[in-house]
Amino acid sequence: MATTSLLQLYSSPASPFGRKILLAAHCLGLADRLQVIHSDTNDPQDANRRLNPLGKIPTLQTPDGVLYDSRVILNFLDQQAPGQLFSLDAAARLKTETEAALADGIMDAAILIVYESRFRPETHFVEDFVEYQRDKIRRALHSVEASQPAYGRAAQPDAGQIGLACALDYLDLRGQLDWRAEAPSLTGWMAGFAADVPGYHATLPPGIPPAPWH
Ligand SMILES: N[C@@H](CCC(=O)N[C@@H](CS)C(=O)NCC(=O)O)C(=O)O
């Protein structure tokens, strides 16, 4: 690693984007360099808001400055150990970045569904908006299912695979929809990922309902 200093990761245990960073750090053998600082994105006094004007998590404080969002932080981690999160081959890297963007899109839509009930009074809940977000998740899952996924990178998942595992577990945590019904092949994929990938169990969000792989 270019720096041996401690890096402060502002996140929360339920955040799928924050988990993505923790899981990537585990896979790269960098987890002991991360000091996780619990952040409450709703708290106006939260320290994260002084670092990241958007008030979103994850945010990473490095000796050279503050990094956000999770894609940028993944790039930073990749620079410490090039070739695993993203291929060294330019075309293969773009493919992985696109897969990672798809997983991020699932998480974005899933979070908007949660916020619909968290920030609006029940009488103003807009079911059409929630369904619009659910459709994004369904289409994304169908596109992954069409690729006949099978996990086969042992302890070295790429950024797209790390994102997908975090997205599926977040759907289980919050129950926005049943991804197994949309993409049945992903149950075998998750079992393989969970068995092989270091840090999978250690980074599971608290309160996630049981599944055969955890
Ligand atoms: N594009 C951002 C998305 C991060 C994000 O939406 N994080 C959520 C928590 S999982 C958050 O900070 N929400 C609070 C807010 O939107 O103000 C990333 O990749 O880091």
The ligand as a Gaussian input file, in Angstrom:
#p B3LYP/6-31G(d) Opt

LIG

0 1
 N      -23.314000       7.549000      -5.149000
 C      -23.064000       7.433000      -3.733000
 C      -24.332000       6.969000      -3.042000
 C      -24.151000       6.897000      -1.530000
 C      -25.487000       6.884000      -0.784000
 O      -26.565000       7.083000      -1.339000
 N      -25.379000       6.637000       0.532000
 C      -26.550000       6.720000       1.386000
 C      -26.462000       5.695000       2.515000
 S      -26.303000       4.063000       1.939000
 C      -26.592000       8.097000       2.025000
 O      -25.574000       8.637000       2.359000
 N      -27.792000       8.653000       2.198000
 C      -28.002000       9.908000       2.825000
 C      -28.375000      10.986000       1.868000
 O      -28.658000      10.703000       0.684000
 O      -28.386000      12.138000       2.298000
 C      -21.902000       6.457000      -3.499000
 O      -21.639000       5.633000      -4.386000
 O      -21.209000       6.551000      -2.458000

